[in-house]
Amino acid sequence: MIEEDRAMPNHSRFLIQNHLSGPVILNIEPECVHFSLAAGDIVAVVDTFEREPVTLRVESDGGDTIISVWPGDGEVRVEKDGVDVFDLIEKDTGG
């Protein structure tokens, strides 16, 4: 039996830095989790995927700038100061 060829995982890491004077809303999909990125703040997006990388979608809604992070066919982790943003949100909400 011949094993099906598997694509090797690809890895990417990039930074999102808010250079605006006010906050930016970071929307992490598919969970639809919102995280406020203050002026000057930086988050790292770490993506492991086979064929489809993460997609960023930038929108404006009622004067708010929203950056949505949509995973491709792999795992995406968004970190602030080396800590997963989901952990920071749970800490802030007491969860």
Secondary structure by P-SEA (a helix, b strand, c coil): ccccccccbbbbbbbbbbcccbbbbbbbcccbbbbbbcccbbbbbbbbbccccbbbbbbccccbbbbbbbbccbbbbbbcccccaaaaaaaaacc
